[in-house]
Amino acid sequence: LIIGLNSVALTWTIRILAGQLQISNSYIAYLIVAIVCNVAELVSNIYAAIVTRKGQDVRFWFFGALTQLTCKP
C-alpha cells in the first residue's frame, strides 16, 4: 500500500516540477493522505520494535493473521 501511494505521489510531484501539470486541490489532498499514511506506518513500526525488544509478540491487524496461517508454530 505505502509503496504504491508513494510512487504515485512521487510521479505526480515530478510531473508538476517538470511543468506538465499544475498544483491542484486533489494533489494537495493526496499528499496529505500519503504523509498521514507514512507517519502512521513509521509510528506502528517504532511501536513494534519497542514491544519486540521487550520480548513480547507483536501482531498487526492484517499481516498477523496472514502470518499465522502460513507459519504455524
mmCIF file of the N, C-alpha and C atoms, coordinates in Angstrom:
data_MODEL
# 
_entry.id   MODEL 
# 
loop_
_atom_site.group_PDB 
_atom_site.id 
_atom_site.type_symbol 
_atom_site.label_atom_id 
_atom_site.label_alt_id 
_atom_site.label_comp_id 
_atom_site.label_asym_id 
_atom_site.label_entity_id 
_atom_site.label_seq_id 
_atom_site.pdbx_PDB_ins_code 
_atom_site.Cartn_x 
_atom_site.Cartn_y 
_atom_site.Cartn_z 
_atom_site.occupancy 
_atom_site.B_iso_or_equiv 
_atom_site.pdbx_formal_charge 
_atom_site.auth_seq_id 
_atom_site.auth_comp_id 
_atom_site.auth_asym_id 
_atom_site.auth_atom_id 
_atom_site.pdbx_PDB_model_num 
ATOM 1   N N  . LEU A 1 1  ? 0.829  -1.197  0.000   1.00 0.00 ? 1  LEU A N  1 
ATOM 2   C CA . LEU A 1 1  ? 0.000  0.000   0.000   1.00 0.00 ? 1  LEU A CA 1 
ATOM 3   C C  . LEU A 1 1  ? 0.872  1.259   0.000   1.00 0.00 ? 1  LEU A C  1 
ATOM 4   N N  . ILE A 1 2  ? 1.831  1.312   0.898   1.00 0.00 ? 2  ILE A N  1 
ATOM 5   C CA . ILE A 1 2  ? 2.653  2.509   1.023   1.00 0.00 ? 2  ILE A CA 1 
ATOM 6   C C  . ILE A 1 2  ? 3.525  2.708   -0.218  1.00 0.00 ? 2  ILE A C  1 
ATOM 7   N N  . ILE A 1 3  ? 4.037  1.618   -0.771  1.00 0.00 ? 3  ILE A N  1 
ATOM 8   C CA . ILE A 1 3  ? 4.890  1.743   -1.965  1.00 0.00 ? 3  ILE A CA 1 
ATOM 9   C C  . ILE A 1 3  ? 4.098  2.344   -3.123  1.00 0.00 ? 3  ILE A C  1 
ATOM 10  N N  . GLY A 1 4  ? 2.900  1.864   -3.344  1.00 0.00 ? 4  GLY A N  1 
ATOM 11  C CA . GLY A 1 4  ? 2.067  2.412   -4.415  1.00 0.00 ? 4  GLY A CA 1 
ATOM 12  C C  . GLY A 1 4  ? 1.687  3.858   -4.166  1.00 0.00 ? 4  GLY A C  1 
ATOM 13  N N  . LEU A 1 5  ? 1.336  4.153   -2.932  1.00 0.00 ? 5  LEU A N  1 
ATOM 14  C CA . LEU A 1 5  ? 0.957  5.511   -2.552  1.00 0.00 ? 5  LEU A CA 1 
ATOM 15  C C  . LEU A 1 5  ? 2.115  6.479   -2.792  1.00 0.00 ? 5  LEU A C  1 
ATOM 16  N N  . ASN A 1 6  ? 3.318  6.078   -2.355  1.00 0.00 ? 6  ASN A N  1 
ATOM 17  C CA . ASN A 1 6  ? 4.488  6.939   -2.527  1.00 0.00 ? 6  ASN A CA 1 
ATOM 18  C C  . ASN A 1 6  ? 4.905  7.054   -3.993  1.00 0.00 ? 6  ASN A C  1 
ATOM 19  N N  . SER A 1 7  ? 4.738  5.995   -4.759  1.00 0.00 ? 7  SER A N  1 
ATOM 20  C CA . SER A 1 7  ? 5.098  6.034   -6.178  1.00 0.00 ? 7  SER A CA 1 
ATOM 21  C C  . SER A 1 7  ? 4.224  7.022   -6.936  1.00 0.00 ? 7  SER A C  1 
ATOM 22  N N  . VAL A 1 8  ? 2.937  6.991   -6.661  1.00 0.00 ? 8  VAL A N  1 
ATOM 23  C CA . VAL A 1 8  ? 2.019  7.935   -7.321  1.00 0.00 ? 8  VAL A CA 1 
ATOM 24  C C  . VAL A 1 8  ? 2.342  9.365   -6.899  1.00 0.00 ? 8  VAL A C  1 
ATOM 25  N N  . ALA A 1 9  ? 2.603  9.572   -5.606  1.00 0.00 ? 9  ALA A N  1 
ATOM 26  C CA . ALA A 1 9  ? 2.921  10.915  -5.120  1.00 0.00 ? 9  ALA A CA 1 
ATOM 27  C C  . ALA A 1 9  ? 4.209  11.433  -5.755  1.00 0.00 ? 9  ALA A C  1 
ATOM 28  N N  . LEU A 1 10 ? 5.214  10.577  -5.868  1.00 0.00 ? 10 LEU A N  1 
ATOM 29  C CA . LEU A 1 10 ? 6.474  10.992  -6.474  1.00 0.00 ? 10 LEU A CA 1 
ATOM 30  C C  . LEU A 1 10 ? 6.304  11.318  -7.953  1.00 0.00 ? 10 LEU A C  1 
ATOM 31  N N  . THR A 1 11 ? 5.603  10.468  -8.670  1.00 0.00 ? 11 THR A N  1 
ATOM 32  C CA . THR A 1 11 ? 5.376  10.708  -10.092 1.00 0.00 ? 11 THR A CA 1 
ATOM 33  C C  . THR A 1 11 ? 4.593  11.997  -10.312 1.00 0.00 ? 11 THR A C  1 
ATOM 34  N N  . TRP A 1 12 ? 3.568  12.194  -9.518  1.00 0.00 ? 12 TRP A N  1 
ATOM 35  C CA . TRP A 1 12 ? 2.746  13.399  -9.623  1.00 0.00 ? 12 TRP A CA 1 
ATOM 36  C C  . TRP A 1 12 ? 3.596  14.644  -9.347  1.00 0.00 ? 12 TRP A C  1 
ATOM 37  N N  . THR A 1 13 ? 4.447  14.572  -8.312  1.00 0.00 ? 13 THR A N  1 
ATOM 38  C CA . THR A 1 13 ? 5.301  15.701  -7.954  1.00 0.00 ? 13 THR A CA 1 
ATOM 39  C C  . THR A 1 13 ? 6.308  16.004  -9.062  1.00 0.00 ? 13 THR A C  1 
ATOM 40  N N  . ILE A 1 14 ? 6.899  14.966  -9.623  1.00 0.00 ? 14 ILE A N  1 
ATOM 41  C CA . ILE A 1 14 ? 7.864  15.172  -10.712 1.00 0.00 ? 14 ILE A CA 1 
ATOM 42  C C  . ILE A 1 14 ? 7.190  15.813  -11.916 1.00 0.00 ? 14 ILE A C  1 
ATOM 43  N N  . ARG A 1 15 ? 5.987  15.369  -12.232 1.00 0.00 ? 15 ARG A N  1 
ATOM 44  C CA . ARG A 1 15 ? 5.270  15.972  -13.370 1.00 0.00 ? 15 ARG A CA 1 
ATOM 45  C C  . ARG A 1 15 ? 4.924  17.434  -13.106 1.00 0.00 ? 15 ARG A C  1 
ATOM 46  N N  . ILE A 1 16 ? 4.639  17.778  -11.856 1.00 0.00 ? 16 ILE A N  1 
ATOM 47  C CA . ILE A 1 16 ? 4.379  19.189  -11.517 1.00 0.00 ? 16 ILE A CA 1 
ATOM 48  C C  . ILE A 1 16 ? 5.658  19.999  -11.638 1.00 0.00 ? 16 ILE A C  1 
ATOM 49  N N  . LEU A 1 17 ? 6.762  19.459  -11.114 1.00 0.00 ? 17 LEU A N  1 
ATOM 50  C CA . LEU A 1 17 ? 8.040  20.177  -11.192 1.00 0.00 ? 17 LEU A CA 1 
ATOM 51  C C  . LEU A 1 17 ? 8.533  20.316  -12.625 1.00 0.00 ? 17 LEU A C  1 
ATOM 52  N N  . ALA A 1 18 ? 8.196  19.365  -13.483 1.00 0.00 ? 18 ALA A N  1 
ATOM 53  C CA . ALA A 1 18 ? 8.597  19.422  -14.898 1.00 0.00 ? 18 ALA A CA 1 
ATOM 54  C C  . ALA A 1 18 ? 7.719  20.368  -15.702 1.00 0.00 ? 18 ALA A C  1 
ATOM 55  N N  . GLY A 1 19 ? 6.641  20.841  -15.102 1.00 0.00 ? 19 GLY A N  1 
ATOM 56  C CA . GLY A 1 19 ? 5.773  21.782  -15.785 1.00 0.00 ? 19 GLY A CA 1 
ATOM 57  C C  . GLY A 1 19 ? 4.665  21.148  -16.591 1.00 0.00 ? 19 GLY A C  1 
ATOM 58  N N  . GLN A 1 20 ? 4.499  19.841  -16.487 1.00 0.00 ? 20 GLN A N  1 
ATOM 59  C CA . GLN A 1 20 ? 3.444  19.158  -17.237 1.00 0.00 ? 20 GLN A CA 1 
ATOM 60  C C  . GLN A 1 20 ? 2.074  19.328  -16.584 1.00 0.00 ? 20 GLN A C  1 
ATOM 61  N N  . LEU A 1 21 ? 2.051  19.480  -15.272 1.00 0.00 ? 21 LEU A N  1 
ATOM 62  C CA . LEU A 1 21 ? 0.799  19.626  -14.527 1.00 0.00 ? 21 LEU A CA 1 
ATOM 63  C C  . LEU A 1 21 ? 0.879  20.818  -13.594 1.00 0.00 ? 21 LEU A C  1 
ATOM 64  N N  . GLN A 1 22 ? -0.267 21.223  -13.099 1.00 0.00 ? 22 GLN A N  1 
ATOM 65  C CA . GLN A 1 22 ? -0.350 22.317  -12.140 1.00 0.00 ? 22 GLN A CA 1 
ATOM 66  C C  . GLN A 1 22 ? -0.749 21.758  -10.770 1.00 0.00 ? 22 GLN A C  1 
ATOM 67  N N  . ILE A 1 23 ? -0.369 22.463  -9.728  1.00 0.00 ? 23 ILE A N  1 
ATOM 68  C CA . ILE A 1 23 ? -0.773 22.055  -8.380  1.00 0.00 ? 23 ILE A CA 1 
ATOM 69  C C  . ILE A 1 23 ? -2.287 22.248  -8.265  1.00 0.00 ? 23 ILE A C  1 
ATOM 70  N N  . SER A 1 24 ? -2.971 21.211  -7.763  1.00 0.00 ? 24 SER A N  1 
ATOM 71  C CA . SER A 1 24 ? -4.423 21.274  -7.615  1.00 0.00 ? 24 SER A CA 1 
ATOM 72  C C  . SER A 1 24 ? -4.810 20.856  -6.202  1.00 0.00 ? 24 SER A C  1 
ATOM 73  N N  . ASN A 1 25 ? -6.076 21.045  -5.894  1.00 0.00 ? 25 ASN A N  1 
ATOM 74  C CA . ASN A 1 25 ? -6.570 20.605  -4.584  1.00 0.00 ? 25 ASN A CA 1 
ATOM 75  C C  . ASN A 1 25 ? -6.469 19.090  -4.438  1.00 0.00 ? 25 ASN A C  1 
ATOM 76  N N  . SER A 1 26 ? -6.660 18.371  -5.525  1.00 0.00 ? 26 SER A N  1 
ATOM 77  C CA . SER A 1 26 ? -6.535 16.911  -5.492  1.00 0.00 ? 26 SER A CA 1 
ATOM 78  C C  . SER A 1 26 ? -5.112 16.494  -5.143  1.00 0.00 ? 26 SER A C  1 
ATOM 79  N N  . TYR A 1 27 ? -4.139 17.171  -5.704  1.00 0.00 ? 27 TYR A N  1 
ATOM 80  C CA . TYR A 1 27 ? -2.738 16.875  -5.428  1.00 0.00 ? 27 TYR A CA 1 
ATOM 81  C C  . TYR A 1 27 ? -2.419 17.119  -3.960  1.00 0.00 ? 27 TYR A C  1 
ATOM 82  N N  . ILE A 1 28 ? -2.842 18.247  -3.443  1.00 0.00 ? 28 ILE A N  1 
ATOM 83  C CA . ILE A 1 28 ? -2.577 18.579  -2.039  1.00 0.00 ? 28 ILE A CA 1 
ATOM 84  C C  . ILE A 1 28 ? -3.259 17.574  -1.115  1.00 0.00 ? 28 ILE A C  1 
ATOM 85  N N  . ALA A 1 29 ? -4.494 17.211  -1.413  1.00 0.00 ? 29 ALA A N  1 
ATOM 86  C CA . ALA A 1 29 ? -5.207 16.221  -0.608  1.00 0.00 ? 29 ALA A CA 1 
ATOM 87  C C  . ALA A 1 29 ? -4.495 14.870  -0.655  1.00 0.00 ? 29 ALA A C  1 
ATOM 88  N N  . TYR A 1 30 ? -4.029 14.485  -1.839  1.00 0.00 ? 30 TYR A N  1 
ATOM 89  C CA . TYR A 1 30 ? -3.320 13.216  -1.983  1.00 0.00 ? 30 TYR A CA 1 
ATOM 90  C C  . TYR A 1 30 ? -2.029 13.224  -1.174  1.00 0.00 ? 30 TYR A C  1 
ATOM 91  N N  . LEU A 1 31 ? -1.298 14.328  -1.223  1.00 0.00 ? 31 LEU A N  1 
ATOM 92  C CA . LEU A 1 31 ? -0.068 14.435  -0.443  1.00 0.00 ? 31 LEU A CA 1 
ATOM 93  C C  . LEU A 1 31 ? -0.342 14.341  1.053   1.00 0.00 ? 31 LEU A C  1 
ATOM 94  N N  . ILE A 1 32 ? -1.421 14.964  1.506   1.00 0.00 ? 32 ILE A N  1 
ATOM 95  C CA . ILE A 1 32 ? -1.766 14.891  2.929   1.00 0.00 ? 32 ILE A CA 1 
ATOM 96  C C  . ILE A 1 32 ? -2.065 13.453  3.328   1.00 0.00 ? 32 ILE A C  1 
ATOM 97  N N  . VAL A 1 33 ? -2.823 12.750  2.508   1.00 0.00 ? 33 VAL A N  1 
ATOM 98  C CA . VAL A 1 33 ? -3.135 11.341  2.793   1.00 0.00 ? 33 VAL A CA 1 
ATOM 99  C C  . VAL A 1 33 ? -1.858 10.507  2.797   1.00 0.00 ? 33 VAL A C  1 
ATOM 100 N N  . ALA A 1 34 ? -0.974 10.733  1.835   1.00 0.00 ? 34 ALA A N  1 
ATOM 101 C CA . ALA A 1 34 ? 0.277  9.987   1.757   1.00 0.00 ? 34 ALA A CA 1 
ATOM 102 C C  . ALA A 1 34 ? 1.149  10.243  2.982   1.00 0.00 ? 34 ALA A C  1 
ATOM 103 N N  . ILE A 1 35 ? 1.227  11.484  3.406   1.00 0.00 ? 35 ILE A N  1 
ATOM 104 C CA . ILE A 1 35 ? 2.031  11.825  4.582   1.00 0.00 ? 35 ILE A CA 1 
ATOM 105 C C  . ILE A 1 35 ? 1.451  11.192  5.833   1.00 0.00 ? 35 ILE A C  1 
ATOM 106 N N  . VAL A 1 36 ? 0.135  11.252  5.994   1.00 0.00 ? 36 VAL A N  1 
ATOM 107 C CA . VAL A 1 36 ? -0.512 10.645  7.164   1.00 0.00 ? 36 VAL A CA 1 
ATOM 108 C C  . VAL A 1 36 ? -0.272 9.134   7.187   1.00 0.00 ? 36 VAL A C  1 
ATOM 109 N N  . CYS A 1 37 ? -0.385 8.481   6.050   1.00 0.00 ? 37 CYS A N  1 
ATOM 110 C CA . CYS A 1 37 ? -0.147 7.026   5.988   1.00 0.00 ? 37 CYS A CA 1 
ATOM 111 C C  . CYS A 1 37 ? 1.301  6.691   6.308   1.00 0.00 ? 37 CYS A C  1 
ATOM 112 N N  . ASN A 1 38 ? 2.247  7.484   5.805   1.00 0.00 ? 38 ASN A N  1 
ATOM 113 C CA . ASN A 1 38 ? 3.654  7.244   6.090   1.00 0.00 ? 38 ASN A CA 1 
ATOM 114 C C  . ASN A 1 38 ? 3.976  7.450   7.565   1.00 0.00 ? 38 ASN A C  1 
ATOM 115 N N  . VAL A 1 39 ? 3.415  8.483   8.165   1.00 0.00 ? 39 VAL A N  1 
ATOM 116 C CA . VAL A 1 39 ? 3.645  8.719   9.596   1.00 0.00 ? 39 VAL A CA 1 
ATOM 117 C C  . VAL A 1 39 ? 3.026  7.602   10.431  1.00 0.00 ? 39 VAL A C  1 
ATOM 118 N N  . ALA A 1 40 ? 1.834  7.160   10.057  1.00 0.00 ? 40 ALA A N  1 
ATOM 119 C CA . ALA A 1 40 ? 1.186  6.063   10.783  1.00 0.00 ? 40 ALA A CA 1 
ATOM 120 C C  . ALA A 1 40 ? 2.020  4.787   10.697  1.00 0.00 ? 40 ALA A C  1 
ATOM 121 N N  . GLU A 1 41 ? 2.579  4.508   9.528   1.00 0.00 ? 41 GLU A N  1 
ATOM 122 C CA . GLU A 1 41 ? 3.423  3.318   9.388   1.00 0.00 ? 41 GLU A CA 1 
ATOM 123 C C  . GLU A 1 41 ? 4.694  3.454   10.215  1.00 0.00 ? 41 GLU A C  1 
ATOM 124 N N  . LEU A 1 42 ? 5.290  4.620   10.213  1.00 0.00 ? 42 LEU A N  1 
ATOM 125 C CA . LEU A 1 42 ? 6.500  4.846   10.998  1.00 0.00 ? 42 LEU A CA 1 
ATOM 126 C C  . LEU A 1 42 ? 6.235  4.640   12.480  1.00 0.00 ? 42 LEU A C  1 
ATOM 127 N N  . VAL A 1 43 ? 5.142  5.206   12.975  1.00 0.00 ? 43 VAL A N  1 
ATOM 128 C CA . VAL A 1 43 ? 4.792  5.066   14.392  1.00 0.00 ? 43 VAL A CA 1 
ATOM 129 C C  . VAL A 1 43 ? 4.524  3.606   14.739  1.00 0.00 ? 43 VAL A C  1 
ATOM 130 N N  . SER A 1 44 ? 3.795  2.889   13.884  1.00 0.00 ? 44 SER A N  1 
ATOM 131 C CA . SER A 1 44 ? 3.498  1.489   14.181  1.00 0.00 ? 44 SER A CA 1 
ATOM 132 C C  . SER A 1 44 ? 4.758  0.635   14.144  1.00 0.00 ? 44 SER A C  1 
ATOM 133 N N  . ASN A 1 45 ? 5.701  0.944   13.261  1.00 0.00 ? 45 ASN A N  1 
ATOM 134 C CA . ASN A 1 45 ? 6.954  0.198   13.218  1.00 0.00 ? 45 ASN A CA 1 
ATOM 135 C C  . ASN A 1 45 ? 7.816  0.468   14.437  1.00 0.00 ? 45 ASN A C  1 
ATOM 136 N N  . ILE A 1 46 ? 7.854  1.706   14.893  1.00 0.00 ? 46 ILE A N  1 
ATOM 137 C CA . ILE A 1 46 ? 8.605  2.028   16.112  1.00 0.00 ? 46 ILE A CA 1 
ATOM 138 C C  . ILE A 1 46 ? 7.981  1.326   17.310  1.00 0.00 ? 46 ILE A C  1 
ATOM 139 N N  . TYR A 1 47 ? 6.650  1.344   17.397  1.00 0.00 ? 47 TYR A N  1 
ATOM 140 C CA . TYR A 1 47 ? 5.957  0.645   18.474  1.00 0.00 ? 47 TYR A CA 1 
ATOM 141 C C  . TYR A 1 47 ? 6.278  -0.852  18.447  1.00 0.00 ? 47 TYR A C  1 
ATOM 142 N N  . ALA A 1 48 ? 6.229  -1.454  17.267  1.00 0.00 ? 48 ALA A N  1 
ATOM 143 C CA . ALA A 1 48 ? 6.516  -2.888  17.143  1.00 0.00 ? 48 ALA A CA 1 
ATOM 144 C C  . ALA A 1 48 ? 7.954  -3.190  17.541  1.00 0.00 ? 48 ALA A C  1 
ATOM 145 N N  . ALA A 1 49 ? 8.879  -2.325  17.184  1.00 0.00 ? 49 ALA A N  1 
ATOM 146 C CA . ALA A 1 49 ? 10.281 -2.532  17.552  1.00 0.00 ? 49 ALA A CA 1 
ATOM 147 C C  . ALA A 1 49 ? 10.474 -2.466  19.064  1.00 0.00 ? 49 ALA A C  1 
ATOM 148 N N  . ILE A 1 50 ? 9.798  -1.530  19.706  1.00 0.00 ? 50 ILE A N  1 
ATOM 149 C CA . ILE A 1 50 ? 9.915  -1.396  21.161  1.00 0.00 ? 50 ILE A CA 1 
ATOM 150 C C  . ILE A 1 50 ? 9.327  -2.612  21.859  1.00 0.00 ? 50 ILE A C  1 
ATOM 151 N N  . VAL A 1 51 ? 8.146  -3.024  21.439  1.00 0.00 ? 51 VAL A N  1 
ATOM 152 C CA . VAL A 1 51 ? 7.481  -4.171  22.066  1.00 0.00 ? 51 VAL A CA 1 
ATOM 153 C C  . VAL A 1 51 ? 8.276  -5.458  21.819  1.00 0.00 ? 51 VAL A C  1 
ATOM 154 N N  . THR A 1 52 ? 8.809  -5.614  20.619  1.00 0.00 ? 52 THR A N  1 
ATOM 155 C CA . THR A 1 52 ? 9.608  -6.796  20.300  1.00 0.00 ? 52 THR A CA 1 
ATOM 156 C C  . THR A 1 52 ? 10.889 -6.822  21.120  1.00 0.00 ? 52 THR A C  1 
ATOM 157 N N  . ARG A 1 53 ? 11.487 -5.674  21.312  1.00 0.00 ? 53 ARG A N  1 
ATOM 158 C CA . ARG A 1 53 ? 12.710 -5.584  22.124  1.00 0.00 ? 53 ARG A CA 1 
ATOM 159 C C  . ARG A 1 53 ? 12.447 -6.034  23.553  1.00 0.00 ? 53 ARG A C  1 
ATOM 160 N N  . LYS A 1 54 ? 11.235 -5.819  24.040  1.00 0.00 ? 54 LYS A N  1 
ATOM 161 C CA . LYS A 1 54 ? 10.859 -6.253  25.387  1.00 0.00 ? 54 LYS A CA 1 
ATOM 162 C C  . LYS A 1 54 ? 10.540 -7.742  25.440  1.00 0.00 ? 54 LYS A C  1 
ATOM 163 N N  . GLY A 1 55 ? 10.566 -8.421  24.291  1.00 0.00 ? 55 GLY A N  1 
ATOM 164 C CA . GLY A 1 55 ? 10.342 -9.853  24.246  1.00 0.00 ? 55 GLY A CA 1 
ATOM 165 C C  . GLY A 1 55 ? 8.895  -10.259 24.050  1.00 0.00 ? 55 GLY A C  1 
ATOM 166 N N  . GLN A 1 56 ? 8.045  -9.325  23.718  1.00 0.00 ? 56 GLN A N  1 
ATOM 167 C CA . GLN A 1 56 ? 6.631  -9.628  23.509  1.00 0.00 ? 56 GLN A CA 1 
ATOM 168 C C  . GLN A 1 56 ? 6.354  -9.821  22.018  1.00 0.00 ? 56 GLN A C  1 
ATOM 169 N N  . ASP A 1 57 ? 5.327  -10.611 21.742  1.00 0.00 ? 57 ASP A N  1 
ATOM 170 C CA . ASP A 1 57 ? 4.933  -10.870 20.366  1.00 0.00 ? 57 ASP A CA 1 
ATOM 171 C C  . ASP A 1 57 ? 4.042  -9.741  19.858  1.00 0.00 ? 57 ASP A C  1 
ATOM 172 N N  . VAL A 1 58 ? 4.313  -9.275  18.651  1.00 0.00 ? 58 VAL A N  1 
ATOM 173 C CA . VAL A 1 58 ? 3.524  -8.205  18.041  1.00 0.00 ? 58 VAL A CA 1 
ATOM 174 C C  . VAL A 1 58 ? 2.793  -8.783  16.845  1.00 0.00 ? 58 VAL A C  1 
ATOM 175 N N  . ARG A 1 59 ? 1.494  -8.529  16.769  1.00 0.00 ? 59 ARG A N  1 
ATOM 176 C CA . ARG A 1 59 ? 0.698  -8.976  15.627  1.00 0.00 ? 59 ARG A CA 1 
ATOM 177 C C  . ARG A 1 59 ? -0.076 -7.796  15.077  1.00 0.00 ? 59 ARG A C  1 
ATOM 178 N N  . PHE A 1 60 ? 0.195  -7.511  13.821  1.00 0.00 ? 60 PHE A N  1 
ATOM 179 C CA . PHE A 1 60 ? -0.523 -6.435  13.162  1.00 0.00 ? 60 PHE A CA 1 
ATOM 180 C C  . PHE A 1 60 ? -1.879 -6.941  12.676  1.00 0.00 ? 60 PHE A C  1 
ATOM 181 N N  . TRP A 1 61 ? -2.782 -6.008  12.422  1.00 0.00 ? 61 TRP A N  1 
ATOM 182 C CA . TRP A 1 61 ? -4.169 -6.317  12.109  1.00 0.00 ? 61 TRP A CA 1 
ATOM 183 C C  . TRP A 1 61 ? -4.297 -7.304  10.957  1.00 0.00 ? 61 TRP A C  1 
ATOM 184 N N  . PHE A 1 62 ? -3.758 -7.019  9.805   1.00 0.00 ? 62 PHE A N  1 
ATOM 185 C CA . PHE A 1 62 ? -3.928 -7.884  8.634   1.00 0.00 ? 62 PHE A CA 1 
ATOM 186 C C  . PHE A 1 62 ? -2.813 -8.922  8.544   1.00 0.00 ? 62 PHE A C  1 
ATOM 187 N N  . PHE A 1 63 ? -1.588 -8.479  8.704   1.00 0.00 ? 63 PHE A N  1 
ATOM 188 C CA . PHE A 1 63 ? -0.447 -9.352  8.486   1.00 0.00 ? 63 PHE A CA 1 
ATOM 189 C C  . PHE A 1 63 ? -0.288 -10.393 9.582   1.00 0.00 ? 63 PHE A C  1 
ATOM 190 N N  . GLY A 1 64 ? -0.772 -10.101 10.776  1.00 0.00 ? 64 GLY A N  1 
ATOM 191 C CA . GLY A 1 64 ? -0.678 -11.070 11.866  1.00 0.00 ? 64 GLY A CA 1 
ATOM 192 C C  . GLY A 1 64 ? -1.450 -12.342 11.572  1.00 0.00 ? 64 GLY A C  1 
ATOM 193 N N  . ALA A 1 65 ? -2.672 -12.210 11.131  1.00 0.00 ? 65 ALA A N  1 
ATOM 194 C CA . ALA A 1 65 ? -3.498 -13.375 10.802  1.00 0.00 ? 65 ALA A CA 1 
ATOM 195 C C  . ALA A 1 65 ? -2.931 -14.112 9.593   1.00 0.00 ? 65 ALA A C  1 
ATOM 196 N N  . LEU A 1 66 ? -2.440 -13.374 8.616   1.00 0.00 ? 66 LEU A N  1 
ATOM 197 C CA . LEU A 1 66 ? -1.851 -13.984 7.428   1.00 0.00 ? 66 LEU A CA 1 
ATOM 198 C C  . LEU A 1 66 ? -0.594 -14.770 7.792   1.00 0.00 ? 66 LEU A C  1 
ATOM 199 N N  . THR A 1 67 ? 0.207  -14.223 8.675   1.00 0.00 ? 67 THR A N  1 
ATOM 200 C CA . THR A 1 67 ? 1.414  -14.915 9.114   1.00 0.00 ? 67 THR A CA 1 
ATOM 201 C C  . THR A 1 67 ? 1.079  -16.175 9.890   1.00 0.00 ? 67 THR A C  1 
ATOM 202 N N  . GLN A 1 68 ? 0.075  -16.109 10.734  1.00 0.00 ? 68 GLN A N  1 
ATOM 203 C CA . GLN A 1 68 ? -0.348 -17.290 11.497  1.00 0.00 ? 68 GLN A CA 1 
ATOM 204 C C  . GLN A 1 68 ? -0.804 -18.410 10.578  1.00 0.00 ? 68 GLN A C  1 
ATOM 205 N N  . LEU A 1 69 ? -1.454 -18.073 9.477   1.00 0.00 ? 69 LEU A N  1 
ATOM 206 C CA . LEU A 1 69 ? -1.914 -19.080 8.536   1.00 0.00 ? 69 LEU A CA 1 
ATOM 207 C C  . LEU A 1 69 ? -0.753 -19.748 7.795   1.00 0.00 ? 69 LEU A C  1 
ATOM 208 N N  . THR A 1 70 ? 0.258  -18.972 7.472   1.00 0.00 ? 70 THR A N  1 
ATOM 209 C CA . THR A 1 70 ? 1.352  -19.513 6.663   1.00 0.00 ? 70 THR A CA 1 
ATOM 210 C C  . THR A 1 70 ? 2.487  -20.093 7.492   1.00 0.00 ? 70 THR A C  1 
ATOM 211 N N  . CYS A 1 71 ? 2.685  -19.611 8.697   1.00 0.00 ? 71 CYS A N  1 
ATOM 212 C CA . CYS A 1 71 ? 3.790  -20.062 9.556   1.00 0.00 ? 71 CYS A CA 1 
ATOM 213 C C  . CYS A 1 71 ? 3.238  -20.585 10.868  1.00 0.00 ? 71 CYS A C  1 
ATOM 214 N N  . LYS A 1 72 ? 2.837  -21.813 10.884  1.00 0.00 ? 72 LYS A N  1 
ATOM 215 C CA . LYS A 1 72 ? 2.241  -22.388 12.099  1.00 0.00 ? 72 LYS A CA 1 
ATOM 216 C C  . LYS A 1 72 ? 3.348  -22.757 13.090  1.00 0.00 ? 72 LYS A C  1 
ATOM 217 N N  . PRO A 1 73 ? 3.118  -22.482 14.373  1.00 0.00 ? 73 PRO A N  1 
ATOM 218 C CA . PRO A 1 73 ? 4.149  -22.794 15.394  1.00 0.00 ? 73 PRO A CA 1 
ATOM 219 C C  . PRO A 1 73 ? 4.325  -24.290 15.618  1.00 0.00 ? 73 PRO A C  1 
# 
